[in-house]
Amino acid sequence: MVEESHTRRNVLKATGVSIVTLGGSGVAAGRENVREVNVGFDSTSARRFAVEASNDVIREFDSINAMTIRVPEQAITALESAPDVNYVEENGQMHALAETLPWGVDRIDADVAQANGYTGAGADVAVVDTGIDADHPDLQANLGNGKTYHGSSWSDENGHGTHVAGTIAAVNNYSGVGSIAPDATLHAVKALNRYGSGTYSDIASGIEWAANQGHDVINLSLGGSKSATIESAVEYAYSQGSLLVGAGGGSGPCSGGCVGYPAAEPEVIAVGATNENDGRASFSSQGPEIELAGPGTNIYSTYYDNTYETLSGTSMATAHVAGAAAQVTAAGYSNTDARQRLHDTAEDLGLSSDEQGYGLVDVAAALGLNSADN
């Protein structure tokens, strides 16, 4: 590729031309209102015409019939209509694609952890939900195995599970959205149908399956009334070494006792939701079972059918805590030690304990970093 600049005087000298008039227009090439354009051509004569029209030749290509020139604006119309000139385009710019960093990922210092080399690589996270969009470009590279209790595929037909999964571990591909543990492996457990509902049996079986796969973290962004079958499943999963994270529910404000199940089970980290101002999200359930808080309002993440959506809920807050749990388990902590580590390093927001539990989850602090380490 040639990237040297030629002055118009040198070009004219080389071609034996002393003055150029375009297409009989009577407009001689000058330096007023000069524009930089790319010109494509099909013949030597068209190439020569473009050279003669230019003030400067900026670039000629080795293998394609095109060149970049600077040309007076008033000459462009004649150049466009010249024989064998295929196109004349402004030499515009493209830009590096960038991921959107959702405010919640930033708020819990997941970006600090990643800047210091912590990506969640090696952690396996089961998302017991509506499935995960198997074709989403932000998730494909991080998808492992899956299990479905609704239809033949664990791919998402609702969007909720995909949204949760994106917050936990959307891949770092310089587009789409950033996540908390971008190298963790996601496993879809489709225990909820396309309408977002599933039986106790489906959910319990999904939890059991994830535990038997040896998955480190089980995300439970779902809830309802107490079930003895699900209680047995979470007890089993916890005994097998899985760390379970559950949504506290959207029954707030309340005076306590409104945290849903399975989050309210002792083996599950019950998560409350915070807003952008570090207050309790208005919908977030309250109660002594709340163990940690996570960002839960206006969370931008992946969605089914290769799209993105902004959603709010303790489901979203749960995904933030599950992503943090993935980072900590990837660093070598057992489920019980990881749980304690998340307690010990949570940020006190000054809210009551039935709103925030130990506080807002802090990924960097849990990994021994601080916000100045990025």
C-alpha positions as CSV (number, residue, x, y, z in Angstrom):
1,M,0.0,0.0,0.0
2,V,1.3,3.4,-0.9
3,E,0.8,6.1,1.7
4,E,2.9,8.9,0.4
5,S,1.4,12.3,-0.6
6,H,1.9,13.7,-4.1
7,T,1.4,17.4,-4.8
8,R,-0.8,18.3,-7.8
9,R,2.2,20.0,-9.4
10,N,4.2,16.8,-9.4
11,V,1.3,14.7,-10.7
12,L,0.7,17.1,-13.5
13,K,4.4,17.2,-14.4
14,A,4.5,13.4,-14.5
15,T,1.4,13.2,-16.7
16,G,2.4,16.0,-19.0
17,V,-0.7,18.0,-18.2
18,S,-0.5,21.7,-17.4
19,I,-4.1,22.5,-16.6
20,V,-7.3,20.6,-16.0
21,T,-10.8,21.4,-16.9
22,L,-13.4,18.9,-15.8
23,G,-15.9,17.6,-18.3
24,G,-16.1,20.9,-20.1
25,S,-17.4,22.6,-16.9
26,G,-14.7,25.3,-17.1
27,V,-13.8,24.7,-13.4
28,A,-10.1,24.5,-13.0
29,A,-8.7,22.5,-9.9
30,G,-8.0,24.9,-7.1
31,R,-7.5,24.8,-3.3
32,E,-10.7,26.4,-2.2
33,N,-13.2,24.2,-0.3
34,V,-11.1,21.1,-0.8
35,R,-12.6,17.7,0.3
36,E,-10.9,14.4,0.9
37,V,-12.6,11.6,-1.1
38,N,-12.1,8.0,-2.2
39,V,-12.6,7.4,-5.9
40,G,-13.2,4.0,-7.4
41,F,-12.5,3.5,-11.1
42,D,-12.6,0.8,-13.9
43,S,-10.0,2.1,-16.4
44,T,-6.7,3.8,-16.7
45,S,-8.3,6.8,-18.2
46,A,-10.7,7.2,-15.3
47,R,-7.7,6.9,-12.9
48,R,-5.9,9.6,-14.8
49,F,-8.9,11.8,-14.8
50,A,-9.1,11.5,-10.9
51,V,-5.4,12.3,-10.6
52,E,-5.7,15.3,-12.8
53,A,-8.7,16.6,-10.9
54,S,-7.0,16.3,-7.6
55,N,-5.0,18.8,-5.6
56,D,-3.2,15.9,-3.8
57,V,-3.1,12.2,-4.2
58,I,-3.2,10.9,-0.6
59,R,-3.2,7.1,-1.3
60,E,-3.1,4.6,-4.1
61,F,-3.9,1.0,-3.4
62,D,-1.9,-2.1,-4.4
63,S,-4.7,-4.4,-5.3
64,I,-8.0,-2.5,-5.7
65,N,-8.9,0.1,-8.3
66,A,-9.3,3.1,-5.9
67,M,-7.4,6.1,-4.7
68,T,-7.8,8.7,-2.0
69,I,-7.5,12.3,-3.2
70,R,-8.1,15.9,-2.1
71,V,-10.2,17.6,-4.7
72,P,-12.0,21.0,-4.9
73,E,-15.6,20.7,-3.8
74,Q,-16.9,22.2,-7.0
75,A,-15.2,19.5,-9.1
76,I,-16.8,16.5,-7.4
77,T,-20.0,16.5,-9.5
78,A,-18.0,16.3,-12.7
79,L,-15.8,13.6,-11.2
80,E,-18.8,11.5,-10.2
81,S,-20.2,11.6,-13.8
82,A,-16.9,10.8,-15.5
83,P,-16.8,7.6,-17.6
84,D,-15.6,4.5,-15.7
85,V,-15.6,6.3,-12.3
86,N,-17.6,3.9,-10.1
87,Y,-18.0,6.0,-7.0
88,V,-16.8,9.1,-5.2
89,E,-17.2,8.9,-1.4
90,E,-16.2,11.2,1.4
91,N,-13.2,9.7,3.2
92,G,-15.2,9.3,6.4
93,Q,-14.2,7.5,9.6
94,M,-15.1,4.4,11.5
95,H,-14.6,3.9,15.2
96,A,-13.7,1.1,17.6
97,L,-16.8,-0.5,18.9
98,A,-17.2,-0.3,22.6
99,E,-19.2,-2.2,25.2
100,T,-21.7,-0.3,27.3
101,L,-20.7,-0.6,31.0
102,P,-24.0,-0.9,32.8
103,W,-24.1,1.3,35.9
104,G,-24.5,-1.7,38.3
105,V,-21.3,-3.4,37.0
106,D,-19.4,-0.2,37.6
107,R,-21.0,0.4,41.0
108,I,-19.9,-2.9,42.5
109,D,-16.3,-2.4,41.1
110,A,-16.4,-5.4,38.8
111,D,-14.5,-3.2,36.2
112,V,-11.7,-2.8,38.8
113,A,-11.5,-6.5,39.3
114,Q,-11.2,-7.1,35.5
115,A,-8.6,-4.4,35.1
116,N,-6.5,-6.4,37.6
117,G,-6.9,-9.7,35.7
118,Y,-9.9,-11.2,37.5
119,T,-12.4,-12.4,34.9
120,G,-14.2,-15.3,36.6
121,A,-12.4,-17.8,34.3
122,G,-13.0,-21.3,35.7
123,A,-16.2,-20.6,37.5
124,D,-19.4,-22.4,36.4
125,V,-22.7,-20.6,36.9
126,A,-26.1,-22.3,36.5
127,V,-28.9,-19.9,35.7
128,V,-32.1,-21.5,36.7
129,D,-34.6,-19.4,34.8
130,T,-36.3,-19.2,31.3
131,G,-33.2,-20.4,29.5
132,I,-30.5,-18.4,27.8
133,D,-30.5,-17.2,24.2
134,A,-28.1,-19.7,22.6
135,D,-27.4,-17.4,19.6
136,H,-26.7,-14.1,21.4
137,P,-23.3,-12.8,20.3
138,D,-22.6,-11.5,23.8
139,L,-23.2,-15.0,25.3
140,Q,-22.3,-17.7,22.8
141,A,-18.7,-17.9,23.7
142,N,-19.5,-18.4,27.4
143,L,-22.2,-21.0,27.1
144,G,-21.6,-24.5,28.5
145,N,-24.2,-27.2,28.9
146,G,-27.8,-26.9,29.6
147,K,-31.0,-28.6,30.8
148,T,-34.6,-28.0,29.8
149,Y,-37.9,-28.8,31.4
150,H,-39.9,-27.0,28.7
151,G,-39.6,-28.2,25.2
152,S,-36.6,-29.6,23.4
153,S,-34.2,-26.6,23.8
154,W,-32.9,-24.7,26.7
155,S,-32.7,-21.5,24.6
156,D,-34.7,-18.6,25.9
157,E,-38.1,-17.7,24.6
158,N,-38.9,-15.1,27.3
159,G,-35.8,-12.9,27.8
160,H,-35.6,-13.0,31.6
161,G,-32.9,-15.7,31.8
162,T,-30.9,-14.1,29.0
163,H,-31.0,-10.7,30.8
164,V,-29.7,-12.3,34.0
165,A,-27.0,-14.2,32.2
166,G,-25.7,-11.1,30.5
167,T,-25.1,-9.3,33.8
168,I,-23.3,-12.3,35.2
169,A,-21.0,-13.2,32.3
170,A,-21.6,-11.4,28.9
171,V,-18.4,-12.0,27.0
172,N,-15.8,-9.2,26.7
173,N,-16.0,-8.6,22.9
174,Y,-15.8,-4.8,22.7
175,S,-19.5,-4.5,21.8
176,G,-22.8,-5.0,23.5
177,V,-22.6,-4.9,27.3
178,G,-20.0,-5.4,29.9
179,S,-20.6,-7.9,32.7
180,I,-19.2,-8.9,36.1
181,A,-17.4,-12.2,35.3
182,P,-16.9,-12.1,31.5
183,D,-14.9,-15.4,31.4
184,A,-17.2,-17.5,33.6
185,T,-19.1,-20.3,32.0
186,L,-22.9,-20.1,31.9
187,H,-25.2,-23.1,32.0
188,A,-28.8,-22.7,31.2
189,V,-31.4,-24.5,33.3
190,K,-34.7,-23.9,31.6
191,A,-37.0,-24.5,34.6
192,L,-39.4,-21.6,33.7
193,N,-41.5,-21.6,30.5
194,R,-41.8,-18.9,27.9
195,Y,-44.3,-17.1,30.2
196,G,-41.8,-17.1,33.1
197,S,-43.5,-19.8,35.2
198,G,-42.4,-23.2,36.4
199,T,-43.5,-25.9,38.8
200,Y,-41.8,-26.6,42.1
201,S,-40.8,-29.9,40.7
202,D,-39.1,-28.3,37.6
203,I,-37.2,-25.8,39.7
204,A,-36.1,-28.4,42.3
205,S,-35.0,-30.7,39.6
206,G,-33.0,-27.9,37.9
207,I,-31.2,-27.1,41.1
208,E,-30.4,-30.8,41.7
209,W,-29.1,-31.1,38.2
210,A,-26.9,-28.1,38.5
211,A,-25.5,-29.4,41.8
212,N,-24.8,-32.8,40.3
213,Q,-22.9,-31.1,37.4
214,G,-20.6,-29.5,40.1
215,H,-21.6,-25.9,39.2
216,D,-20.0,-23.4,41.5
217,V,-22.9,-20.8,41.6
218,I,-26.6,-21.3,41.1
219,N,-28.6,-18.2,40.3
220,L,-32.2,-18.2,41.3
221,S,-33.8,-15.0,40.0
222,L,-37.3,-16.4,40.7
223,G,-39.5,-16.8,43.7
224,G,-42.9,-17.7,45.3
225,S,-44.3,-19.5,48.3
226,K,-42.3,-22.0,50.3
227,S,-41.9,-25.4,48.8
228,A,-40.6,-28.4,50.8
229,T,-39.3,-30.0,47.5
230,I,-37.3,-26.9,46.6
231,E,-36.1,-26.7,50.2
232,S,-34.7,-30.2,49.9
233,A,-33.0,-29.3,46.6
234,V,-31.3,-26.2,47.9
235,E,-30.1,-28.1,51.0
236,Y,-28.7,-30.8,48.7
237,A,-27.0,-28.3,46.3
238,Y,-25.4,-26.4,49.2
239,S,-24.1,-29.7,50.7
240,Q,-22.6,-30.5,47.3
241,G,-20.6,-27.2,47.3
242,S,-22.8,-24.9,45.2
243,L,-23.3,-21.3,46.3
244,L,-26.9,-20.4,45.8
245,V,-28.1,-16.8,45.2
246,G,-31.8,-15.9,45.2
247,A,-34.0,-12.9,44.5
248,G,-35.5,-11.4,47.6
249,G,-38.7,-10.5,45.7
250,G,-40.6,-7.4,44.7
251,S,-43.1,-7.0,47.5
252,G,-41.6,-3.9,49.0
253,P,-42.0,-1.6,50.8
254,C,-43.1,-3.9,53.7
255,S,-42.4,-4.1,57.4
256,G,-40.5,-7.4,57.0
257,G,-41.4,-11.0,56.4
258,C,-42.0,-10.5,52.7
259,V,-38.9,-12.1,51.3
260,G,-39.8,-14.9,49.0
261,Y,-38.6,-18.4,48.6
262,P,-36.2,-20.0,47.8
263,A,-34.2,-16.8,48.7
264,A,-35.5,-17.1,52.3
265,E,-34.0,-20.5,52.8
266,P,-30.9,-20.5,55.0
267,E,-28.8,-22.1,52.3
268,V,-29.5,-19.3,49.8
269,I,-28.0,-15.7,49.7
270,A,-31.2,-13.6,49.7
271,V,-30.6,-10.4,47.7
272,G,-32.3,-7.0,47.9
273,A,-32.2,-4.4,45.2
274,T,-30.7,-0.9,45.3
275,N,-31.1,2.1,42.9
276,E,-28.6,4.5,41.3
277,N,-28.6,6.6,44.4
278,D,-27.7,3.7,46.7
279,G,-31.1,3.6,48.3
280,R,-33.4,0.6,48.5
281,A,-35.2,0.1,45.3
282,S,-38.9,0.9,45.9
283,F,-40.1,-2.6,45.0
284,S,-37.4,-4.5,46.9
285,S,-38.7,-6.9,49.6
286,Q,-37.4,-6.3,53.2
287,G,-36.7,-8.8,56.0
288,P,-34.1,-10.4,58.2
289,E,-33.4,-12.9,55.5
290,I,-31.8,-10.3,53.2
291,E,-28.1,-11.0,53.2
292,L,-26.6,-8.8,50.5
293,A,-27.8,-6.0,48.1
294,G,-27.1,-5.5,44.5
295,P,-28.0,-2.9,41.8
296,G,-31.5,-3.6,40.6
297,T,-33.0,-0.6,38.8
298,N,-32.7,0.2,35.2
299,I,-30.2,-2.5,34.4
300,Y,-29.1,-2.8,30.8
301,S,-28.3,-6.3,29.7
302,T,-28.7,-8.9,27.0
303,Y,-32.1,-10.1,26.0
304,Y,-33.5,-12.9,23.8
305,D,-33.6,-12.7,20.0
306,N,-30.1,-11.1,20.0
307,T,-31.3,-7.9,21.6
308,Y,-30.7,-5.8,24.7
309,E,-33.2,-4.5,27.3
310,T,-33.3,-2.4,30.4
311,L,-35.1,-4.2,33.3
312,S,-35.5,-3.6,37.0
313,G,-36.1,-6.1,39.8
314,T,-34.4,-8.2,42.5
315,S,-33.8,-10.7,39.7
316,M,-31.3,-8.2,38.3
317,A,-29.8,-7.5,41.7
318,T,-29.4,-11.3,42.2
319,A,-27.4,-11.5,39.0
320,H,-24.9,-8.9,40.3
321,V,-24.3,-10.9,43.4
322,A,-24.1,-14.2,41.4
323,G,-21.5,-12.6,39.2
324,A,-19.5,-11.5,42.3
325,A,-19.8,-15.0,43.6
326,A,-18.4,-16.4,40.3
327,Q,-15.4,-14.1,40.7
328,V,-14.7,-15.2,44.2
329,T,-15.2,-18.9,43.6
330,A,-13.0,-18.6,40.5
331,A,-10.3,-17.2,42.9
332,G,-10.4,-20.5,44.8
333,Y,-13.0,-20.0,47.6
334,S,-15.4,-22.8,48.6
335,N,-19.1,-22.0,48.6
336,T,-19.1,-21.3,52.4
337,D,-15.9,-19.3,52.3
338,A,-17.1,-17.3,49.3
339,R,-20.3,-16.5,51.1
340,Q,-18.4,-15.3,54.2
341,R,-16.0,-13.3,52.0
342,L,-18.9,-11.5,50.3
343,H,-20.3,-10.7,53.7
344,D,-17.1,-9.4,55.1
345,T,-16.3,-7.1,52.2
346,A,-19.8,-5.7,51.4
347,E,-20.2,-1.9,51.4
348,D,-22.4,-0.5,54.1
349,L,-24.8,1.9,52.4
350,G,-26.3,3.1,55.7
351,L,-29.6,1.3,55.0
352,S,-31.3,-0.9,57.6
353,S,-30.2,-4.6,57.7
354,D,-33.5,-5.8,56.5
355,E,-32.9,-3.7,53.3
356,Q,-29.2,-4.3,52.6
357,G,-28.2,-7.2,54.8
358,Y,-24.4,-7.0,55.2
359,G,-24.4,-4.3,52.5
360,L,-23.8,-3.8,48.7
361,V,-21.8,-6.5,47.2
362,D,-18.3,-5.3,46.2
363,V,-16.4,-7.5,43.7
364,A,-13.0,-5.7,44.0
365,A,-13.0,-5.7,47.8
366,A,-13.9,-9.4,47.8
367,L,-10.8,-10.1,45.8
368,G,-8.6,-8.0,48.0
369,L,-8.6,-4.9,45.7
370,N,-9.8,-1.4,46.1
371,S,-11.4,1.1,43.7
372,A,-8.0,2.8,43.2
373,D,-6.5,-0.3,41.8
374,N,-7.8,0.1,38.2
